[in-house]
Each structure stands twice: as structure tokens, then as C-alpha cells.
Amino acid sequence: MNKKESKITRRKFVNLGAKGYASVQLACALPVSVLANTGRNSLETSTFHGVCYHDCPDSCSWEVKVQDDKVISFGGDKANPFTAGKLCGKMETFPDDITYHPDRLLTPMKRIGKKGEGKFEPISWEQAIGEIGDQLKQTITEHGSESVLSHGYMGTQSIVQKTVMSSRFFARMEASDIAHTICGGAVIPANFEVNGTAMGVLPEDMVHSRYIILWGTNTKNSNVHQWPFVLKAKEAGAKIIVVDPFVSATAKEADWHIQPLPGTDVALALSMMNVMINEDLVDQDYIDNYTSGYKDLKEHVKSYSPKSVSDICGLPEEDIIQFAREYAKGDPSLIRILVGIEHNYNGGDGTRAVAILPSLTGAWRKLGGGLMHLTFEMSGRALNWERLDFHRQMPTQPKRTLNMVQIGQLLNNLNLDPVIKSIFIYNSNPMVTSPNANLTKKGLEREDLLTVVLEHFMTETAKYADYVFPATTQLEHWDIGDSWGQVYININQPAITPLGEAKPNSEFFRIMAHEMGYTDECFKESDMDLVKSAFDSDHPYLDGIDFEYMQKNGWARYKIPEPFLPHADGNFSTASGKCEFISQSSGLPTYKEVSYTEKEKTDHPLQLLTIKNTKGFHNSSHANVKHLQQKEGLPWLDIHADDAKARDIQNGDELMIFNQRGKVILEAKISARIRPGVVCMPHGYWPSLIKGGQASNNLTDDQLTDIGGGAALQDCRVQVAKA
């Protein structure tokens, strides 16, 4: 394929991403990754490049040394200046914890018990594929192709095994698609409404910032390679402020922790604007030249005085005023947001309000000033997405898209036209990661629902499958690791032959395509072909970076113009080319109080936060690894002393946290890390591994955010009592 300009524009790529993101006969017998390793001398030590596959902003580069087809050394690639040879604690022993774990699935399995019992027997690939193919063909004949639902997500962030071949398969089938809105669903489109982009200040340029606000992000734990840049800025004189309703590990390190009530970020940001405008702490020249809607915004924020917002946010009036003044005078000031701000009903407008702030102060003018958000557009501009997103050019396309946040409702809705009769789950564990998990459980228990799962382990979701197929791990297949949190691209080389009968996700969908009679040439592309094609691009970000370069080096930093000042002179990617304070679809950002009935307030008076405050687990991954379980200990509930006293709860008591959706049993941790009226539990524990068999998402609601159909997980009310 000759190098050519991609027909998929950057704008189209990003919009699609925000909504969500060898022959077949030979593939049936032998994974492509095995073919890549033939001819290797087993007595030699070989070194392979790789990248962490987790849904994480860091995307760490690693090196693997192999002898006799076994990993003998594994660690971070010291040559990469961003990840700097360091892996997080949960990944340091990745080969033993995942690839060589004794409980890893290594053969296809067919259910023989009731759904959820976890009773399976081995079955051959050929027989399992044949049986699934027969059932699929019958289902499509009787109910139509939209009765089939794909449910893949970010269990691997790496591009090939995440979506490339699976998207082709389901597009060819015209199956129902899933909207990937559970994380980023609100924050990405909201930022686009304001700035037309999620790009902003580059991660490394934080060292030039002198007033850093980490808003709704636990950087020290969940963005560990960004944290050194925070510390470097602090050493150079920067003040670090954390805005978070929970006293996170990052908040403990801050110069100032601002602790609003959950879901009130939009009111806080609008009140900051009130102070900045009233005290003439704005950059009027920047506003006049590079923004639109200022007059209306100025009038709008009059109703968000610090005095009135103090009650909404639960913050002292003087703190709001001081915060606004300090931010406006920061030289330069930087706001870092990720997705913590979005998981409430006001998540979209909260993001929009925060995204407006840098344009009011003109912070964009200086290096290190502005908003730091996501970087996935770098790969959207640079890589050959015409090839990677080939499914969007196929003549057949999904006819409906369903929201993954409400997977429980979807599986139980027998009035859907057509009803979901088959579901393929890969790179996902919705029984742990999706809200309203008991409703999801009820849906997965349907005997008339064909459920196919691709997995490494018998997860909470896999137990409800009719067929479970063993997937390869990141050490066993080709892939590309782009990033949504930094500006490096990585290649992932297969270091070892897949264990047992494991195959890459891509291989599974090639085989299924063959079984369904899909003869399209696109299903015959190998994983290596796909990786090569990604770098077949003339974009200047990839100048001198091709497949051969990546094979040799493993990683590369995009060739980005420096200094990178994307909005020093405006140049916003909105329709107007300006920072838009007023959205055509959403109007001005506005605080909307979540309404509850008096009965709900009485029966469930506490607001529940479910957050990723474990260091050993990643969403639901690694939660079955014993040494990480031992480090984390049993899950707990942070409860304020006032709320504990009112319920006669002592530290260490066994508690029952409950609402109309579920009941979780945890140990009490009387804590000053949360405010009165708010309780907090960690997310990521597998329900079957804790007492009572239920975890955080058995309590959360599947209601949606104000923008983008995201998950308003934190707008959840519970009651707490001794068990």
C-alpha cells in the first residue's frame, strides 16, 4: 500500500472516538503471533519491545527477554524518557500474575451448568466455533442481525486487539454496536463543545506551570508518570491545588486541597468566574479576539456568587474567592482534568465550565498555561486510520448503537426491536465494571441469550457465558499502543508463543468471519500487516518513524512542533474557530441539582462514592492475583465520624451498605477523608471474592450524565448499618 493521505479526517476520527473507539484457514490452526516467532533459536536470549495494554494515561514502554520461549526478564524500557523504565506496582510481576497465572484459561470452554454457576467443560475450537456459527445464523434469520450485540471495551487499550478485526466483523454482520460512554463519555464531548478538541498542554510542559490545579484526578496513583512532572514544577515554585471530594493520595501531597461536595464542580467553576469577572481578573484582549459568548456568560455567572455557591459546594465563601484570585493570577496557571469530574449528572457541564477558565484568563498564551486533558488526537492525526478504521468504509454498517452504561436495561428489555439474542463480550467485564450490576446479572441469566466471552480468566462475567475462549496476553501477540495521556507511540511484539490454545482477539474474529461465510479480503490481513499499515502515513508527526524504526526501538515520541502552544492565538477547533462559552446544543454550563424523592432521601441518606483508590487493581483486572489482594486487604467503607456515631458504628465493624439495587458487606473505616453525608468504597474488587458476593457496582445507578450519555455513577444514595 502506497503512502497516502488518510480519508478519515482528524475531526471524524475524534468524533468517532468520543462516541465510543495469513489466510483464514491457516489462522484457524495457528495464531499469527506464532508465525512471527518461527525460526527463533531457542537457546539464544531474545529481547522484545512491548507496551502496557491497560486503560491508563501512562502507556508504559517495556522490554521482555526470552529464552527457550519463556520470559526470563521483564521490566520498563529505560530508554523512554516519559515512562523512564518504571512500571506501576501491579505490572512489575505481570508475566507471573497474568500470562503464567495457574488459573489462566488455556482452552475453549462450554457451559454445562446454570448460567452463573461457573460450570464448564473443555471443547475444541472447531466444535465451539461451529456451534456458535449455527446459532448465530439461526438467530439472524429469525430476529435480524441487530439482535446480535458487540460488547468490547478497554480491557486492552492497544489498537489491534481492542477493535480492528472485531469492528470489521460486526460491521459486516450489521450487528448492534455499543457506545463506549462509561469512561470519557461526558468529558470528551463536553470539552469539544468548548474548545473543539481534547488536546491542550502537553504532559511534559507541566514543568513550566506555576499554579497547577489537579481537578478530579488522583495523579499520584493513577497517572504515576505524570507525577514527577508535578514535583518538578513544585520544586521550581509551582503551587499545587487538588479539587476532589475525597482526600486522595494526591490531595495529601497538595499545597491546598479543596473538597467540594460530589457533583458540584460546575457551580464551583462558575463561581470562580463570578469573582474573576467582578474583580477584573480576566484577559479582556484574549476574550475579545478568541472567544464567543462572553456577554451572556458574564450575565449568567451573576447568579453564582461565592455566597450562594458556598452552600451548594459545601465550601467556605472566602475559599472560593481566594481560589479564583489565585488561579487568575497564576503565571502561568494550568488545570489538569481526566475523567473523575464526569461521573455525576452534572459531569458534562462541570467539564465545560472548567474548560472555559483558561480562556477567561488568557492562560493559553504561555507555555505550561491552559488546560491539560487527553492526547488521543495525536494518534488520530498521525496514524493511518483509513486502514485501522477500515470497518467504517465497509458497505455494511451497524444500524443501531446502544449505550453500554445501561447494559443491564438492554439485556432485560424484551420490548427492544429486536431483542438482544446474542452478545459477544471481549476486553470487558461488565459484571464488575458496569453500574447496576444486579440488573446486568439478571440479563445474563437469560437462557435464550447466547453469550460468548473472550478472556484470560473465569471472571464474574465469564461465569454467565455459554462459551468462553482463551485470549492471548500482551506478551503473545502483535499490537500498537497509542495513548490518551502522553505523546508517545509504542509497538508490541509477540515475545512468546501463545500458551495452550489461546488466540488473539483478532484471530477469533477472523475465524468467526470464515464460519459466517464472510469472504471479504479485510478478514485475511494478519496482525503484523495491520501494525505495519498503521505507520503508513505521511503526517509530519511520524517523520522518520515507520514500522522498521518501531521494530528496532519499540517506541517513539511524535514529532510535535515546539513550543507547543495550541491556543496562544486562538485556533480552536470549533465551528467558529473560537473558544465557545455557549454551546449550540447545551447552552451555558449550569448547575442542576439532582432531585430525589423524600422517601429516597429518608431511606438512603448518604451519598456513595465508588472510586479507584486501590493501587493493585486496574478496574477489574488483577483483582484475582493473590499477592495483590493481600496488599490491598479486604474492601472497606470510608465513613465520617459523625455518620458513624449516628449509627453506633465503631472502627472495624462489619457493615451493610444497601439501597434498592443491592447490598454490600464491608468493614468500617472511620475516616476524615470524606465529608459528613458522604461515604466511599473502592471499585474493582470481584464480588465473588468478598463476603456477601456483591461489590460497588451492585449499588450504583445506571443513570446518564447531562452530556454524552456517560455514567453518573457517583449520584448514588445508600444507607449504612451494622451487618
Secondary structure, DSSP 8 states (H G I E B T S, - for coil): ------SS-HHHHHHHHHS----HHHHHHS-HHHHHHTT--TTSEEEEEEE--SSSS---EEEEEEETTEEEEEEE-TT-TTTTT---TTTTTHIIIIIT-TT---S-EEE-SSTTS--EEE--HHHHHHHHHHHHHHHHHHH-GGGEEEEE-SSS-SHIIIIIHHHHHHHHHT-BEEE--TTTTTHHHHHHHHHS-S--S-GGGGGG-SEEEEES--HHHHSTTTHHHHHHHHHTT-EEEEE-SS--HHHHHSSEEE---TT-HHHHHHHHHHHHHHTT-S-HHHHHHHEE-HHHHHHHGGG--HHHHHHHHT--HHHHHHHHHHHHH-TTEEEEE-STTTSSTTHHHHHHHHHHHHHHHTGGGSTT-EEE---HHHHHHHS-HHHHTGGGGSS---S-EEEGGGHHHHHH-TTSSS---EEEEES--HHHHSSSHHHHHHHHT-TT-EEEEEESS--TTGGG-SEEEEB--TTSS-EEE--SSSSEEEEE---S--STT-B-HHHHHHHHHHHTT---GGGG--HHHHHHHHT----GGGTT--HHHHHHHSEEE----SS--TTTT---SSTTSSEESSBTTTBS---------HHHHHHS-EEEEEE---SS-BTTBTTT-HHHHHHH-S-EEEE-HHHHHHTT--TT-EEEEE-SS-EEEEEEEE-SSS-TTEEEEES---GGGSTTS--GGGT----B-SSTT-B-TT--EEEEEE-
